[in-house]
Amino acid sequence: MKNILITGGAGFIGSHVVRLFVTKYPDYHIVNLDKLTYAGNLANLKDIENAPNYTFVKADICDFEKVQEIFAKYRIDGVIHLAAESHVDRSIKEPFTFARTNVMGTLTLLQAAKQYWNGNWEGKRFYHISTDEVYGALELTHPDGIEPPFSTTASSSEHHLAYGKDFFYEDTKYNPHSPYSASKASSDHFVRAFHDTYGMPTIVTNCSNNYGPYQFPEKLIPLFINNIRHGKPLPVYGKGENVRDWLYVVDHARAIDLIFHKGKIADTYNIGGFNEWKNIDLIKVIIKTVDRLLGNPEGTSDHLITYVTDRAGHDLRYAIDSTKLKNELGWEPSLQFEEGIEKTVRWYLDNQEWMDNITSGEYEKYYESMYSGR
């Protein structure tokens, strides 16, 4: 049996990874370590919470003694590290929180793994999930008049023509611009340093913007779906011209599974959706999809778009090239973007109780008594 520690498993991406590993690998023991901060929600895992190969532990990744105890008690063989503070706007207001969790939390896990494994690296792996934001920003060289390609089989050259000629590659120089991306860049460097210094078997991946079910509604797509549903304003930074590459979260979980098992030690892989969208164009697609599924006439919610002062240090464009991952391990996105958005909008509209429990704060009480003191 392999004992896998997944940190941040009650969060958005983490819950999808936990669910995939628990259901796909019944001979593994999956230990989900999560502090259950505002973005952690065990209701995300209600369907597998009683699985015989699953254990939840409420703990802080910065608590070195507790993390040491977890490694020893569950005889951890591998780590998939997703726990992080991830919202850029919050990092601008609370940079210390991001440095503590993302930098010191990662260092705590690395040191606990190093001590427990004690140089016996055979069959061990420390996999750190990071972000494309560590690379900084790309130029927007074709901002007008060219529609992005939606096909996941389109060539790299076609994707380059959408909004610019450059992508982020695995060897792109780090150039973070926000407290969030700076904290993730630091954690990436610590992971690589533990390989170079101690020989720890590590892997780092950098992914583009994720979307899909169970995303905390401070993020753009679930926030806007919910706001349209309630007729609330849709705040758009600046003119909405910033470009992001969007990755369906289930595809990201598939990539994590593949890389954890077959990725090269001490290597880096970029995971992107090959789906670049200007924010304003994405928002219009969301509006159109939500209105249609709610039975509203087309254009009903267009007036909700509200332009607001741009975010400080707002990077213009992110775009990841996942060619290495495709060529070496055979991974590529499974969904075209319109398919993913359709599935995502339907999920949030079909799970309004989940959303309402978050916006009301009820979700924080969901398992409070059950896990008190554990």
C-alpha positions in Angstrom: 0.0 0.0 0.0 1.2 3.5 -0.8 0.4 6.2 1.8 -0.1 9.5 0.0 -0.3 12.8 1.9 -2.3 15.4 -0.1 -2.2 18.9 1.4 -5.1 21.3 0.8 -7.3 18.5 -0.2 -10.5 20.3 1.0 -9.9 23.1 -1.4 -10.9 23.5 -5.0 -8.1 21.7 -7.0 -7.2 19.6 -4.0 -10.7 18.1 -3.6 -10.6 16.9 -7.2 -7.2 15.3 -6.7 -8.3 13.6 -3.5 -11.4 12.2 -5.1 -9.5 10.9 -8.1 -6.9 9.2 -6.0 -9.3 7.7 -3.5 -11.5 6.2 -6.3 -8.8 5.2 -8.7 -6.4 3.7 -6.3 -8.3 1.6 -3.7 -5.0 0.1 -2.5 -3.6 3.5 -1.6 -4.2 5.2 1.7 -5.0 8.9 1.0 -4.4 11.3 3.9 -5.9 14.7 3.3 -4.3 17.4 5.5 -6.2 20.7 5.5 -6.4 23.6 7.9 -9.9 24.4 6.8 -9.4 28.1 6.3 -12.1 30.0 4.5 -11.4 28.3 1.2 -11.4 24.7 2.6 -14.8 23.0 2.5 -15.2 19.3 3.4 -18.6 19.3 1.7 -16.5 19.2 -1.5 -15.6 15.6 -0.5 -18.9 14.4 1.0 -19.2 11.6 -1.6 -15.9 9.9 -0.5 -15.6 10.9 3.1 -16.4 7.4 4.4 -14.1 5.6 1.9 -12.0 2.9 3.7 -8.8 4.2 2.1 -9.3 7.9 3.0 -8.4 9.8 6.2 -8.9 13.5 6.9 -6.6 15.4 9.3 -7.3 19.0 10.3 -3.9 20.6 10.7 -1.8 23.6 9.7 1.1 22.8 7.3 3.2 25.3 9.3 2.9 23.2 12.5 6.1 21.2 12.3 5.5 18.9 15.2 2.0 18.0 13.9 3.3 17.4 10.3 6.1 15.2 11.7 3.4 13.2 13.6 1.4 12.8 10.5 4.4 11.4 8.5 5.2 8.9 11.2 1.6 7.9 12.1 0.6 7.2 8.5 4.0 6.2 7.1 3.8 8.7 4.3 5.5 7.6 1.0 4.6 10.5 -1.2 3.4 14.1 -0.9 1.2 16.0 -3.3 1.4 19.6 -2.0 -1.6 21.8 -3.0 -2.2 23.7 0.3 -1.7 27.4 -0.4 -3.2 30.9 -0.1 -4.0 31.6 -3.7 -6.1 34.7 -4.2 -4.1 37.6 -5.6 -6.4 40.3 -4.2 -6.0 38.9 -0.7 -2.2 38.7 -1.1 -2.1 42.5 -1.8 -3.9 43.1 1.5 -2.4 40.3 3.6 1.2 39.5 2.3 2.4 38.1 5.6 -0.3 35.4 5.5 0.8 34.4 2.1 4.5 34.3 3.0 3.7 32.2 6.1 1.5 29.6 4.4 3.1 29.4 1.0 6.7 29.7 1.9 7.1 28.5 5.5 4.3 25.9 5.1 6.1 24.4 2.1 9.5 24.5 4.0 7.8 22.7 7.0 6.6 19.9 4.8 9.9 19.5 3.0 11.8 19.4 6.3 9.4 16.9 7.8 9.6 14.7 4.7 13.4 14.9 4.7 13.6 13.9 8.4 11.1 11.0 8.1 12.5 9.6 4.9 16.0 10.0 6.2 17.8 9.6 2.9 15.8 6.5 1.9 14.5 8.0 -1.3 13.4 4.8 -3.0 9.7 4.9 -3.8 9.4 8.4 -2.3 8.2 11.5 -4.0 7.5 15.2 -3.1 5.3 16.8 -5.7 4.7 20.6 -5.4 1.9 22.2 -7.4 2.6 25.9 -8.3 1.3 28.5 -10.7 2.1 30.2 -14.0 2.1 33.6 -12.2 5.6 33.0 -11.0 6.8 33.7 -14.6 5.4 37.3 -14.6 3.6 38.6 -17.7 3.6 38.1 -21.4 3.0 40.8 -24.1 -0.4 41.1 -25.8 0.7 41.5 -29.4 -2.6 40.6 -31.1 -5.3 42.0 -28.8 -7.9 42.8 -31.4 -9.6 41.2 -34.3 -8.4 37.7 -33.9 -10.6 35.1 -32.1 -8.7 32.5 -30.0 -8.7 28.9 -31.3 -11.1 26.8 -29.3 -10.0 23.4 -30.4 -7.7 21.5 -28.0 -6.1 19.9 -31.1 -5.0 23.2 -32.6 -1.3 23.5 -33.1 1.0 25.7 -31.0 1.5 28.1 -33.8 -2.3 28.6 -34.0 -2.4 29.3 -30.3 0.5 31.8 -30.6 -1.6 33.8 -33.1 -4.5 34.2 -30.7 -3.1 36.9 -28.3 0.7 36.8 -28.7 3.7 35.0 -30.0 5.1 33.8 -26.6 4.2 31.2 -24.1 5.6 30.4 -20.6 7.9 27.4 -20.9 9.5 25.3 -18.2 12.7 27.3 -18.5 11.1 30.7 -18.6 12.8 33.0 -16.1 10.8 33.7 -12.9 9.5 37.3 -12.6 6.7 37.4 -10.1 4.7 40.7 -9.7 2.3 40.1 -6.8 2.8 39.0 -3.2 1.0 35.8 -4.1 3.2 34.9 -7.1 6.3 36.0 -5.1 5.4 33.6 -2.3 4.8 30.7 -4.8 8.1 31.5 -6.5 9.9 31.2 -3.2 8.3 27.9 -2.4 9.2 26.5 -5.8 12.8 27.4 -5.2 12.8 25.7 -1.8 11.5 22.5 -3.3 14.2 22.5 -6.0 16.8 23.3 -3.3 15.8 20.3 -1.3 16.6 18.1 -4.3 19.8 19.8 -5.1 21.0 19.9 -1.5 19.7 16.7 0.0 18.8 14.5 -3.0 15.1 14.6 -2.2 13.0 13.3 -5.1 10.9 16.3 -6.0 8.8 17.5 -8.9 7.3 21.0 -9.6 4.4 21.8 -11.9 3.1 25.2 -12.9 -0.5 25.5 -14.0 -2.7 28.1 -15.6 -6.0 29.3 -14.2 -8.3 26.5 -13.2 -12.0 26.5 -13.4 -14.8 23.9 -12.7 -16.9 22.6 -9.9 -16.2 23.4 -6.2 -14.3 26.6 -6.8 -14.6 29.1 -4.0 -16.7 32.0 -5.2 -14.2 34.7 -4.8 -12.7 33.6 -8.1 -14.0 35.0 -11.4 -16.1 32.3 -12.9 -18.1 31.0 -9.9 -18.4 34.6 -8.6 -19.9 35.8 -11.9 -22.2 32.8 -12.2 -23.6 33.5 -8.8 -23.9 37.2 -9.3 -25.8 36.7 -12.6 -28.1 34.4 -10.8 -28.9 37.1 -8.2 -28.8 40.1 -10.6 -25.7 41.6 -8.9 -23.0 43.6 -10.6 -20.1 41.9 -12.4 -17.0 43.9 -11.5 -14.4 43.9 -14.4 -10.9 45.2 -13.7 -9.8 48.0 -16.1 -11.2 47.4 -19.5 -11.3 43.6 -19.2 -8.4 43.2 -21.6 -6.2 41.0 -19.4 -5.7 37.6 -21.0 -5.6 34.3 -19.1 -5.2 30.6 -20.1 -8.0 28.4 -18.6 -7.6 24.8 -17.6 -10.6 22.6 -16.6 -9.8 21.3 -13.1 -10.6 17.7 -13.8 -8.0 17.8 -16.6 -5.5 19.3 -14.1 -6.2 16.4 -11.7 -5.6 13.9 -14.5 -2.2 15.6 -15.2 -1.3 15.6 -11.5 -2.0 11.8 -11.3 0.1 11.2 -14.4 3.0 13.3 -13.3 3.0 12.0 -9.8 3.4 8.4 -11.1 5.5 8.9 -14.2 7.1 12.4 -14.1 10.9 12.7 -14.0 12.4 13.4 -10.6 13.8 17.0 -10.3 11.9 18.0 -13.4 9.3 20.8 -14.0 6.2 20.4 -16.1 3.8 23.2 -17.3 0.1 22.4 -17.3 -2.1 24.6 -19.4 -5.4 24.5 -21.2 -4.4 26.1 -24.5 -7.5 28.3 -24.0 -6.6 32.0 -23.9 -9.4 34.5 -23.3 -9.6 38.2 -22.6 -11.5 38.6 -19.4 -14.3 40.6 -21.0 -14.8 38.0 -23.7 -14.9 35.3 -21.1 -17.4 37.2 -19.1 -19.7 37.6 -22.1 -19.6 33.9 -22.7 -20.5 33.3 -19.0 -23.4 35.7 -19.2 -24.7 34.2 -22.4 -24.5 30.6 -21.0 -26.0 31.4 -17.6 -28.9 33.4 -19.1 -29.6 30.6 -21.6 -29.6 27.9 -18.9 -31.8 30.1 -16.6 -34.3 30.6 -19.5 -33.6 34.3 -19.8 -33.6 36.1 -23.2 -30.1 36.6 -24.6 -28.6 39.8 -23.3 -30.7 39.9 -20.1 -27.7 40.2 -17.9 -25.3 42.3 -20.1 -26.1 45.4 -18.1 -24.5 43.9 -14.9 -21.0 44.4 -16.3 -19.4 47.1 -14.2 -15.9 48.4 -14.9 -13.8 49.1 -11.8 -10.3 50.4 -11.0 -7.7 47.9 -12.2 -5.9 45.7 -9.7 -2.4 46.9 -8.6 0.3 45.1 -10.6 -2.3 43.3 -12.8 -0.3 41.2 -15.3 -1.6 41.6 -18.8 -1.3 38.1 -20.2 -0.5 34.5 -19.0 -0.2 31.6 -21.4 1.4 28.2 -20.8 2.9 25.9 -23.3 2.2 22.3 -22.3 4.0 20.7 -25.2 6.6 19.0 -23.0 3.9 17.3 -20.9 2.2 16.1 -24.1 5.3 14.8 -25.7 6.8 13.1 -22.7 3.7 11.8 -20.9 0.9 12.0 -23.4 -1.3 14.4 -21.5 -3.5 17.0 -23.2 -6.8 18.8 -22.2 -9.9 16.6 -22.8 -12.4 19.5 -23.2 -12.8 22.4 -25.5 -13.4 25.5 -23.5 -17.1 25.9 -24.5 -17.7 22.4 -23.2 -16.0 23.1 -20.0 -17.8 26.3 -19.4 -21.2 24.6 -20.2 -20.4 21.8 -17.6 -19.2 24.3 -15.1 -22.2 26.7 -15.3 -24.6 23.7 -15.1 -22.8 22.4 -12.0 -23.1 25.7 -10.1 -26.8 26.1 -11.1 -27.6 22.5 -10.2 -25.7 22.9 -6.8 -27.1 26.2 -5.6 -27.3 24.8 -2.0 -23.5 24.3 -2.1 -23.0 27.9 -3.3 -25.6 29.4 -0.8 -23.9 27.6 2.1 -20.6 29.3 1.2 -22.0 32.8 0.6 -23.9 32.6 3.9 -20.9 31.2 5.8 -22.8 28.0 6.8 -20.2 25.8 5.2 -17.7 26.7 7.9 -20.0 25.1 10.5 -20.6 21.9 8.4 -18.0 19.7 10.1 -17.0 21.9 13.0 -18.1 19.5 15.7 -17.0 16.4 13.9 -13.4 17.5 13.6 -13.1 19.6 16.7 -9.8 18.8 18.4 -8.6 16.3 15.8 
